[in-house]
Amino acid sequence: MYPMWQNYINATSIDEVIKTLGEKKEHARIVAGGTDLILELERGVRKGIETLIDVSRIPTLDQITIDEDNIIHLGPLVTHNDCAASKLIRKSAYPLARAAWEVGAPQIRNRGTIAGNLITASPANDTITPLMALDASVTLLSTRGERTVPLNEFYTGVRRSVMQADEMLVDISFPAMKKSQRGTFIKLALRRAQAISLVNVAIILNLKEDTVKSAVITLGAVTPVIGHAEEAEKFLAQKKLNKKNIAQAAELAMQAAHPIDDVRGSAAYRLEMVKVITARALTSLLNETEQDGMPKKPVLLQTKETADHRPQITSDFPSSPIETTINGQSYSFTSGHNKTLLRLLREEGMLTGTKEGCAEGECGACTVFMDGKAIMSCLVPAPRAHGAQITTIEGLADGEDLHPVQEAFVKHIAVQCGYCTPGFLMSGAKLMEEKSKPTHNEIEQAITGNLCRCTGYYKIVKAIEDASQIKT
């Protein structure tokens, strides 16, 4: 499938980015997390892309702030894990925090950005629904100037938006929820993690005691463009939040949906589930249980003490070598710039312990650490390794001494064919760095991005539990 791109630029400023976009237009594409873009390029969804512009080296773009007007701002490098862990987002934009936590698995959430999720423009993308409910806007910048577009005017169809080829999304903004407002997000998918929404709903109610002053209900994955269930919103306004009104609002929300039939679910099933999850979301707000199941401190599979490495020198590949550090050793690669990091490690670095399973970020066999974060290396462009600190399964042991999680896997025979084992070991090891004594639930969170096709996960979980009792 290679090459997927011809040139790759590690940019160091927004000015550099928009200048390059202005010159190359539809033949260039910005990459931040890359969790959507790599798959789009491989599948031919994005055609004619010759140059990738990596913006992940630009400082300050990963900030979550609130201004004097009580408007929350997300920089274009804010990740799903950033939102899920943010005290500000959890307090003042809870539906977004919940949706961000529901995306993929920790490794995906460490790389995938909220901006990228919006730009991909799939109606099944989880964070669009709560941001639409929060009345968000996006700010787009090009050499022609800057413009701010309300999110409800941003989309023109499935995977289509008003964003032009020479524009960069530089800000996502929305009002912080008021004290009188409460909201939530519910996603229905075919499994609990690593799954695309069949349907999802975001609801924000402005309440005065038990009366709904106003309601916002947005539905995802059931229309070509995510939008409001307007009749349900109007119905709830100035009514008591009770079981009877919840049932009627859920019925009206179902009528606003126009889903498709596909291999994941029929239109009839999706319609019924819109009613079910809308009622479930409203009931949770009635009972004040909307935050049940959302961990107070979600597992991130990252360690704060390792700062991001962001060389402030523009690097252009293939004219420059990829200079990186893997398992404490310096590497210089003069080939492989048009591959994924997984391929670079295996084919140029000859570090074959990292496995390729699905090559789509679904199985976790390719998990490595980059700048202190667990990531899926199959979804990372190889040049992102430039200036980075990377750890693979080969670097987990300390010389002849196995890492405690490796010893525990041997002790508990927590392997069968062994193909998935490197990914589980990496996730378990990073969890032990992040949480000194992880709970059973936190271990389950940590391995949601790792699949084992041979057997159940009981011995794997037990091995990580036992390993966490050993001091590293």
C-alpha positions in Angstrom: 0.0 0.0 0.0 3.0 2.3 0.2 3.7 5.1 -0.4 0.7 6.7 1.3 2.3 10.2 0.9 5.4 11.6 -0.8 6.5 14.4 1.6 6.1 14.9 5.3 6.7 18.2 7.1 7.1 18.5 10.9 5.8 22.1 11.2 6.8 24.4 14.1 4.3 27.3 13.7 0.8 28.0 12.5 2.1 30.5 9.9 4.2 27.7 8.4 1.2 25.4 8.2 -1.2 27.8 6.5 1.5 28.9 4.1 2.1 25.3 3.0 -1.6 24.7 2.8 -2.0 27.8 0.7 0.6 26.5 -1.8 -0.4 22.9 -2.0 -4.2 23.1 -1.2 -6.0 19.8 -1.9 -2.7 18.0 -2.3 -1.8 18.5 1.4 -3.4 17.4 4.6 -2.8 18.3 8.2 -2.0 15.4 10.6 -2.3 15.7 14.4 -3.3 12.4 15.9 -3.6 10.6 12.6 -6.0 8.0 13.9 -8.6 8.7 11.2 -6.3 10.1 8.5 -4.0 7.0 8.2 -7.0 4.8 7.6 -8.5 7.2 5.2 -5.4 7.2 3.1 -5.0 3.5 3.2 -8.7 3.0 2.2 -8.6 5.7 -0.5 -11.1 7.9 1.2 -8.7 10.9 0.9 -7.3 10.8 -2.6 -4.5 12.9 -4.2 -2.7 13.7 -0.9 1.0 14.1 -1.6 2.1 16.1 1.5 1.3 15.6 5.2 1.9 18.5 7.5 2.4 17.4 11.1 1.2 20.0 13.6 1.9 18.0 16.8 5.2 19.9 17.3 3.6 23.3 17.6 3.5 24.5 21.3 0.4 25.6 23.1 -2.1 24.0 20.7 -3.1 21.4 23.3 -4.6 23.7 25.8 -8.1 23.7 27.3 -9.0 27.2 28.6 -12.0 29.3 29.6 -12.1 33.1 29.0 -13.7 36.0 30.8 -16.9 35.5 28.9 -17.2 31.9 30.2 -16.4 30.5 26.8 -14.4 27.3 26.8 -11.7 26.9 24.1 -10.1 23.7 22.9 -6.9 23.9 21.0 -6.5 21.8 17.8 -4.2 19.3 19.6 -6.5 18.6 22.5 -7.0 14.9 22.6 -9.9 12.7 23.7 -7.9 11.8 26.8 -7.2 15.5 27.5 -11.0 16.1 27.6 -11.9 13.0 29.5 -9.4 13.9 32.3 -10.0 17.7 32.3 -11.7 19.0 35.5 -13.0 22.0 33.6 -14.6 19.8 30.9 -16.0 17.3 33.4 -17.6 20.2 35.4 -18.7 22.6 32.7 -19.2 20.3 29.6 -19.8 16.9 31.0 -21.4 15.4 27.8 -18.2 16.1 25.9 -16.1 14.5 28.6 -18.3 11.4 28.6 -18.2 11.2 24.8 -14.4 11.6 24.7 -14.0 8.8 27.2 -16.3 6.6 25.0 -14.0 6.9 22.0 -11.8 4.0 21.1 -9.4 2.9 23.8 -6.7 4.6 25.8 -4.1 4.3 23.0 -6.5 5.9 20.5 -7.5 8.6 22.9 -3.9 9.5 23.6 -3.4 10.4 19.9 -6.9 11.2 18.5 -7.8 14.9 18.7 -11.3 16.4 19.1 -10.5 18.7 16.1 -9.7 15.6 14.0 -12.9 14.0 15.0 -14.9 17.0 13.9 -13.0 17.4 10.6 -13.5 13.7 9.6 -17.2 14.7 9.5 -18.6 11.2 10.0 -22.1 11.4 11.6 -21.0 8.4 13.8 -18.1 10.4 15.4 -18.9 10.6 19.1 -17.7 14.1 20.0 -19.7 15.9 17.3 -23.0 15.2 19.1 -22.2 16.8 22.5 -20.4 19.7 20.8 -23.5 20.3 18.7 -25.5 20.3 21.9 -23.1 22.7 23.5 -23.6 25.1 20.6 -19.9 25.0 19.6 -18.2 26.9 16.9 -14.9 26.2 15.0 -12.4 28.9 13.9 -10.7 28.3 10.6 -7.5 30.1 9.5 -5.9 30.4 6.1 -3.7 32.9 4.3 -7.0 34.6 3.2 -8.0 35.3 6.8 -9.9 33.8 9.7 -13.5 32.9 10.0 -15.6 31.3 12.8 -18.3 28.8 11.8 -21.1 27.5 14.1 -20.9 23.7 14.2 -24.5 23.4 13.1 -23.5 25.1 9.8 -20.1 23.3 9.4 -21.4 20.0 7.9 -22.8 19.6 4.4 -23.1 15.8 4.3 -21.4 12.6 5.2 -17.7 13.3 5.5 -18.3 16.8 3.9 -18.0 20.2 5.5 -17.5 23.8 4.5 -13.8 23.7 5.5 -11.6 24.5 2.5 -8.4 22.7 1.5 -6.2 25.7 2.5 -7.7 26.1 6.0 -6.5 25.0 9.4 -8.9 24.5 12.3 -7.3 26.5 15.1 -10.0 26.7 17.8 -13.1 25.0 19.1 -15.2 27.2 21.4 -18.5 26.8 23.2 -20.2 28.3 26.3 -19.6 26.6 29.6 -22.7 25.0 31.0 -24.5 27.1 33.6 -25.2 25.9 37.2 -28.8 25.4 36.2 -27.8 23.0 33.4 -27.1 19.3 33.5 -26.3 17.0 30.6 -25.1 13.7 29.5 -24.1 11.5 26.5 -25.1 7.9 25.8 -23.6 5.8 23.1 -24.9 2.5 21.8 -22.4 0.2 20.1 -21.8 -3.5 19.4 -19.3 -3.8 22.2 -18.3 -1.7 25.3 -15.0 -0.4 23.8 -13.3 0.1 20.4 -16.7 0.4 18.6 -18.4 2.8 16.3 -21.7 4.2 17.5 -24.8 2.6 16.1 -26.6 5.6 17.7 -25.7 8.2 20.3 -27.4 11.1 22.0 -26.3 14.2 23.9 -28.8 16.0 26.1 -28.5 19.2 28.0 -31.4 20.4 30.2 -31.8 23.8 31.8 -33.7 23.0 35.0 -35.5 24.9 37.6 -36.2 22.4 40.3 -38.1 19.6 38.5 -39.2 21.8 35.5 -37.3 21.9 32.2 -36.9 25.5 31.3 -35.3 24.5 27.9 -33.8 21.3 26.4 -31.2 20.4 23.8 -31.2 16.9 22.3 -28.8 16.0 19.5 -28.7 12.7 17.8 -25.6 11.0 16.2 -25.3 8.2 13.6 -28.9 8.4 12.6 -28.9 11.1 9.9 -26.3 12.2 7.3 -25.6 15.3 9.4 -25.8 15.3 13.2 -28.6 17.6 14.3 -31.3 18.4 16.8 -34.4 16.5 17.7 -36.3 19.8 17.6 -39.8 18.5 18.3 -38.6 16.7 21.4 -36.8 19.8 22.6 -39.9 21.9 22.1 -42.1 19.4 23.9 -39.9 19.3 27.0 -39.7 23.0 27.4 -41.7 24.3 30.5 -42.7 20.7 31.4 -42.0 18.6 34.5 -39.2 16.1 34.1 -41.1 13.0 34.8 -41.6 9.5 33.4 -44.6 10.4 31.3 -42.9 13.4 29.6 -39.6 11.4 29.2 -41.5 8.7 27.3 -43.1 11.2 25.0 -39.9 13.1 24.4 -38.1 9.8 23.5 -40.9 9.0 21.0 -40.5 12.4 19.4 -36.7 12.0 19.3 -37.2 8.7 17.4 -39.3 10.5 14.8 -36.4 12.9 14.1 -34.1 10.1 13.2 -33.7 8.8 9.6 -31.2 5.9 10.0 -29.8 3.6 7.3 -29.7 -0.2 7.1 -26.1 -1.6 7.2 -24.2 -4.7 8.4 -24.1 -3.3 11.9 -27.8 -2.8 12.4 -31.1 -2.3 10.6 -32.8 1.1 10.4 -35.7 -0.3 12.4 -33.4 -1.3 15.2 -31.6 2.0 15.2 -35.0 3.9 15.4 -36.0 1.9 18.4 -32.7 2.4 20.1 -32.9 6.2 19.6 -36.1 6.0 21.7 -34.4 3.8 24.3 -31.2 5.7 24.8 -33.0 9.1 24.8 -35.3 7.8 27.5 -32.3 6.4 29.3 -30.4 9.6 29.2 -33.4 11.7 30.4 -34.1 9.2 33.2 -30.5 9.5 34.4 -30.9 13.3 34.5 -34.1 12.9 36.4 -32.5 10.5 38.9 -29.2 12.5 39.0 -27.2 9.3 38.0 -25.8 10.7 34.7 -22.2 10.3 35.9 -22.6 6.7 36.9 -20.0 4.5 35.2 -17.7 7.4 34.4 -14.5 6.9 36.3 -13.4 9.9 38.4 -9.8 9.4 37.2 -9.9 7.5 33.9 -7.0 5.3 32.9 -5.0 7.3 30.3 -2.0 5.0 29.8 0.4 7.9 30.0 2.8 9.3 32.5 3.1 13.0 33.2 6.8 13.0 34.1 7.7 12.3 30.5 7.2 15.6 28.6 6.5 15.7 24.9 9.5 16.1 22.7 8.9 18.9 20.2 12.0 19.8 18.3 11.6 23.4 17.2 13.4 22.9 13.9 11.3 22.3 10.8 12.1 18.9 9.4 11.1 17.8 5.9 11.1 14.2 4.9 12.5 12.4 2.9 15.2 15.0 2.6 16.0 14.7 6.3 16.7 11.5 8.2 14.3 10.4 11.0 16.4 10.8 14.1 14.9 9.1 17.1 15.6 7.2 20.3 14.2 3.7 20.7 14.7 1.8 23.9 17.4 4.3 25.0 19.4 3.8 21.7 19.7 6.4 19.0 18.5 5.6 15.5 18.8 7.4 12.2 16.5 6.2 9.4 17.0 7.4 5.8 14.1 5.4 4.5 10.6 4.6 5.7 9.3 8.2 5.8 6.2 7.1 3.9 5.3 4.3 6.2 3.6 3.9 9.6 5.6 3.9 12.7 4.8 0.2 13.1 6.4 -0.6 9.7 9.4 1.6 10.5 10.0 -0.2 13.7 9.7 -3.7 12.1 11.3 -3.1 8.7 13.9 -0.4 9.2 14.5 -0.9 12.9 14.2 -4.7 12.8 12.3 -4.5 16.1 9.8 -7.3 15.3 8.5 -7.7 18.8 5.8 -5.1 18.0 3.2 -7.0 16.1 0.8 -6.1 13.2 -2.6 -7.5 13.8 -5.4 -5.5 12.3 -3.3 -2.5 11.1 -6.5 -0.4 11.9 -6.0 0.5 15.6 -8.5 -2.2 16.7 -6.4 -5.0 18.3 -3.6 -3.3 20.2 -0.9 -5.7 19.2 1.2 -2.8 17.9 1.2 -0.8 21.2 4.3 1.1 22.0 5.2 4.1 24.2 6.0 7.4 22.5 7.0 10.3 24.7 5.4 8.7 27.7 2.1 7.7 26.1 0.9 4.3 25.0 -0.2 4.5 21.3 -1.1 2.3 18.4 1.9 2.4 16.2 -0.1 1.3 13.1 -1.8 4.7 13.1 1.2 6.9 13.6 3.2 8.2 10.6 6.8 7.1 10.8 8.2 10.7 10.7 6.4 11.5 14.0 9.2 9.4 15.6 11.7 12.2 14.7 13.0 13.6 18.0 10.7 11.3 20.1 11.5 8.8 22.8 10.0 5.4 22.0 9.8 2.2 24.0 8.9 -1.1 22.3 8.5 -4.5 23.9 12.2 -5.1 23.4 12.9 -2.3 25.9 10.5 -3.4 28.6 13.0 -5.7 30.4 16.0 -4.4 32.3 18.8 -6.4 30.8 18.3 -10.0 31.8 15.7 -9.0 34.4 12.1 -9.2 33.1 9.6 -6.5 33.9 7.2 -7.5 36.7 4.3 -7.8 34.2 6.4 -10.1 32.0 7.2 -12.3 35.0 3.6 -12.4 36.0 2.5 -13.4 32.5 4.9 -16.3 32.6 3.8 -17.3 36.1 0.1 -17.3 35.3 0.5 -18.7 31.8 -1.4 -15.7 30.6 -0.6 -16.5 26.9 -1.7 -18.9 24.3 -0.5 -18.2 20.8 1.4 -15.2 22.1 0.7 -12.9 19.1 -1.3 -10.4 21.2 1.0 -10.6 24.2 3.4 -7.8 23.4 0.5 -5.3 23.3 -1.0 -6.5 26.6 2.4 -6.3 28.3 2.9 -2.7 27.1 -0.5 -1.7 28.3 0.0 -3.4 31.6 3.4 -1.9 32.1 2.2 1.6 31.4 -0.8 1.2 33.7 1.6 0.2 36.5 3.5 3.5 35.9 0.3 5.5 35.9 -1.4 3.8 38.9 0.7 2.4 41.7 -2.1 0.0 42.8 -4.6 -0.3 40.0 -8.0 -1.7 40.7 -9.6 -4.5 38.8 -11.8 -2.0 36.9 -8.7 0.1 36.1 -6.9 -3.0 34.7 -10.0 -3.7 32.5 -10.0 0.0 31.3 -6.2 -0.3 30.5 -6.7 -3.3 28.2 -9.8 -2.3 26.4 -7.6 -1.6 23.3 -6.0 -5.0 23.4 -7.7 -8.1 21.9 -6.9 -11.7 22.5 -8.5 -14.1 20.0 -7.4 -17.3 21.7 -9.2 -17.2 25.0 -10.7 -15.1 27.8 -8.9 -12.4 29.7 -9.0 -13.8 33.3 -5.4 -14.9 33.4 -4.2 -11.7 31.8 -6.1 -9.5 34.3 -4.8 -11.7 37.2 -1.2 -11.4 35.9 -1.4 -7.6 35.8 -3.0 -7.6 39.3 -0.2 -9.7 40.7 2.5 -7.6 38.9 1.2 -4.4 40.4 2.0 -5.8 43.8 5.7 -6.1 42.9 7.8 -3.0 43.2 9.6 -2.1 40.0 
